[in-house]
Amino acid sequence: METAVTAPPIPVQTRTWQKVVAQYAKPDLRRSIWGLVNSIGPYIALWVAMYYSLRVSYLLTLALSVLAASFMVRIFIILHDCGHGSYFKSARANDIVGLVSGIFAMTPFYSWRHNHAVHHANSGDLDKRATWDVPITYTVTEYLKLSSWKKLAYRIYRHPVVLFGIAPTLLFVIAQRLPAPGTGRREKWSVHFTNLALLALFLSIGYFIGFGAVLAIQLPTIIIGATIGLWLFYIQHQFEDTYWEHKADWDFAEAALQGSSYYKLPKLLQWITGNIGLHHIHHLSVRIPNYALQACHDDNPEFQQVSTISLLGSLKCVSLRLWDEQTQKLVSFAHLKSLGLKGEIAT
């Protein structure tokens, strides 16, 4: 199964790419407003449809929850752009829409923005992984130095059932309800604000339609949406020919273009996910709004020589769990056998 198509990289001169991407880092108010309408509008409509579907069949409700979760992902992408200050020219507009979008996506805006900024500042840096690399990735050398129990824990943590079945729900439903230790006052405030807003919605809507109905509608929606979101983040950085370097050799442009994939999805899925699959462009310039990423990619050949991952090919990335500094590739546990480590069980 094909995972990625990688062409020889075209050297990117710093002054050149900065000048190029600046042309696309211009929010268009009409497109931004339309993005809000065609994301939040369908989500609310689907939520209402799910309520009425409860009278027909819960299977129909679950089917509709997949669509609702997809639009929740679109809303999250708007939050994401607002966090980078790229969705509107106005910082105040970005903050307001980011906070509101965070309620729909069950994500505290300022807290998430802080953590995500850390991710962008350290993407591809082997010396700064702990707080932003989700999932946390060990190098082969680091893994081999672990105790047997820690190796087992890492294997369990990186298992698809845990990584895509349990972790997304824990992250969005529980972890994001709690302020992270050491975060600033505004970040903590955004967590409490989002929690209070969600509680108010739960109590008010639940009063009219029943609390059981609210849970029956919202739980599958957030579980599916969170899983899609974590999957996208995973594929954007966890692929065979990704980029990792120690700080002394780390380069921003190389980390962006080589360490972030072009997840080439079918057009409908690309639209639903807000073009976030063009992640190499996004990491090169966070100021480009999601609706301008494709144009930046298409207009500039130097940005097209990157790892391109198809929808089917992305499934192979699930088995890649260790960074091999010798081959400069992300590898599976089975790779340890090729190193003569017969004591390791490939999973």
N, C-alpha and C positions, 0 to 999 in steps of 0.2 A: 504494500500500500504506500502510495506516495505521501510523504509528510511535507516536504518543502522543496521548492525549486529555488536554488541560490545561484545567482550569476556573479561573476567577478565584480567586486565593488568598484565603483567609479570614485576616485579621490574627490573629497568634498572640501573645498577651500573655505575656511571660516568666514571671511568677509563675503564670499559669494553666496553661500547658503543663507546667511543672515539677511542679506539684501533680498534674496528671492522670496523667502517665507514671509517677509514683512508685507509683501504685496497682497497676501491672502489673510493677514491678521486684521481684518476690518469687518466688524459686526454689521450686519444688514438688519435694521430694525424690523422691516416687514417680514423677512424670513424668520427672524427670531420669534416674533409674535405668532406667526403662522405655525412655527414649531410647537409653541405652547398649546395652541388651539388643537392641533392634530395629535397631540400626545395626551393632554389632560382630558379633553373632551371625550375621546373614545374610551379612556379608562373609566371615567364616571359612568358613561353609558353602559359599559360592560358590567360594572359593579351593580347597577340597577337591574340589568338583565339577569345577572346571577341570582339576585334576590327572588325574582319571579320564577326563575328556573327551579328553585327549591320546591315549588309546588308541583313540578312535573317529575323531575328525577335528579338525584344528586350527581349522577354520572354526567348529566348535561351541565350541571354547575361546575364540575371539575373540568369539563372540556372548555367551558368559557373561561375558567381560571387561567388556562394556558395563554389565551389571548390577552386577558387582563394583565398577567405577569409580563407579557411582552411589552405592553404599553407602560408598565411600571419601569421597565428597563429604559425605555425612551425618556421617561421623566427623569430617571437617574442621570442620563447623559446630559440633560439640561442642567441639572444640579452640578454635574461635573464641569461643564463649560462655565457656569457661573462661578464655581470655585477657582477657576483659572482666570476669571475676569475677561472671558472671551465672548460671552453670549450677548452682552450689551456694552456700549461705550461707557455708560454710567456705572460707576462702582456701586452706587446705592441701589440701582436697579438689579445688578447682579446679586447683591446681598439679599434683597427682598425676595426675588424669585428663587434664589437658592434655598432660603429658609422655608418657603412654601413648598417647593419641590421636595425638600427633605421630609416634610410631613407625609406626602404621598409615598415616598420611597423608604420611609421609616429610618431615615439617616440624618443625624444631627449635622447640620451644614458646616458650622465653623470647626467643629471637632474633626469631621471628615476632611475638610479642606487642609487643616494643619498636617494630618497624617499623610495625605496624598502629596502634599508639597515635599515632604521628606522622601517619599518614594521617587519623585521626579529628580530630586537633587542627588540621589544615590543609586539610581537604577544602573545595574551592571557593575557596581563597585563591590568586590568581594570582601572588602574590609568593613562594609556598612550594610549588613543584611538584616540583622535581628529585628528591628522595629518595623520595617516596611515590606520585607519580602514575604508575601503570602502566596503560595506556601513557602515556608523556610526551606532552603535547599542547602544540603551539605555537599562539600567536595568529596571525591573518593577518599582522599587522604584523611579528611576529618571523620568520615564515616568509619573507616577502618580503625581509628583510634578510640571509638566509642566502646563502652562496656557492652556485654551481650544484651543486658536489659534495655539500654538506651538504643541499641540497634533495632531491637524488637519494637520499641516505642516509635521510632522513626518510620519503620516499615508500616506499622498500623496507621500512623498519622498520614502517611503518603498513599495509603490504600484508597482507591476510587470511592468506595462506599463511605469512608470517613471524610475524604477531601471534598467530595461533591454531594454526598448524601446527608451528612451530619453538620459539617463545619459551616456551610452557608447559613443554615437556620440559626445555629448558635451565634454566629456573627451578627446577623441582622436583627434577630428577635431578642437576644439577651445581651451580648457584649456591647452593642451600640446604645443600650439603655443606661450604661454605666460610664461615668467620666473616667478616662484613663489617668492613672497616677501621674502627677507632675505636669498636667496640662494647665494652660492658662485660664483666667477667669472667663473670657469670652467663649472658649471652647467648652468649659463646664456649663456655662449658661445655655449654650445651644443644645446640649444634651437634655437639660432640664426643660427647656422650652419645647423641644420636640416631644418629650415624654408627656408633658402636660397637654399639649395639643392632641396627641394620639389618645390620651385618656379621655379628654373632653369629647372627641369624636366617637369613641367607643361607647361612652355613657349616653350621649345624646341620640346617636343612631340606634343603639341597643334598646333605648327606652321605647322607640317607636316600632321597631321591627323584631326585637328580641335579641338578647345577647348571644344566644346559641346561633342564630342566623348570621350575626356579624362574624363570629368565629368560623363558622362553616364556609363563609365567603372569603374572609381575609387570610386565614391561615394557609390554605393551599396556594393562594396568590403570592404571598410573600415567600413561601418556601420555594416555589418554582422560580419566581423572580430572582431571589437570592442565589439560587443554583446557577441560573443563566449568567448572572453577573460575575460570580466567582469563576465560572468556566471561561468567560471571555477574558478576564484578567489573567488566568492561567495560560491560555493559548497565546496571549500577547507577549509573554516573556519566557514561557517554559517550552522551548522547542529545541531540536537537536543542535542547530548551528547558531544558537543565541550568543550573546556577548557577556563575558565576565572578565574583569581584570582587577588587579590590586590597584590601590589608589595611585601609586607612583606611575603606572602605565595607563591609567584610565583616561579616556577621551570622551567628551560630551557628545560630539556629533557621531562618533563611531558607536557609542552606547545606544544612541537613538536609532540609527539606521540599521545596525547589526543586532542590537539586543531587543528590538521591538519588531514584531512580525507584521506582515501585511496579511491579515486573515481575510482572504478573498471569499466572501459569502455570496450566495444568490442575492439578486437585487432587493427582493422583498425583505430578506433577513438583514441585509445591510442597512436598509432604511429603518427597520424596527430597532436595530442596535445603534442607530445614530452615527453610522460611519466609523465607529470606534475601532473596527477592524483595520483601518488605515493608521495603525498605532505608531508606526515609524514616523509618520508625518506629525502626529500629535506630540510625540516626545521631542521632535526636533523644534517644534514651536507650539507651546501650550496656548498661545494667543490666537490661534486659528480656530474659529468656530466650527463645530462639527460638520455643518453643511458646506464648508469650503475645503475640507480635507481632500476630497476626491479630485477637485480641480487642481490643487497644488501637486498632487501625485501625477496626474495625467499630463500636466503641462511641462514637467521637468524630468527628463530622462535620468538625471543623476539620482533621483529619488526612487527610481523603479528597480534598481539593481539590488534588491533586498530579498530576504526569505519570504516566499509567498506560500501560504498554507491554505489548502482547500478544506471544505467542510469535512469530507471523508478522511482526508489526510490528517486532520487535527486529532482524530481518535488515537493515532499512534503515539501522540505526545503524552498520553496518560501514563505510559510505562517509563517515561524518562524522569529519573528521580535523583540523580547524582551528577555533579559537575566534574568532569575529568580534565584536570589542568594539563595533562600530557597531550591529549588529542584536541583540546579546546572544544569539546562537545558535551552536551547533556546526554547522559547515558542511563540505561536501565540497570537494575540490580544484576541482571544476567551478564552484564559486561564484566562483572567481577570474576566470572569464570575464565574469561579470556586472559585475565591477569594471573591465572594459576591459583586462584583462591578457592580451592575446592570445598573449603569449610563453609562457604557462603551459599545459602539456598536462594536460587533465583526465583523471584516472584513477579 
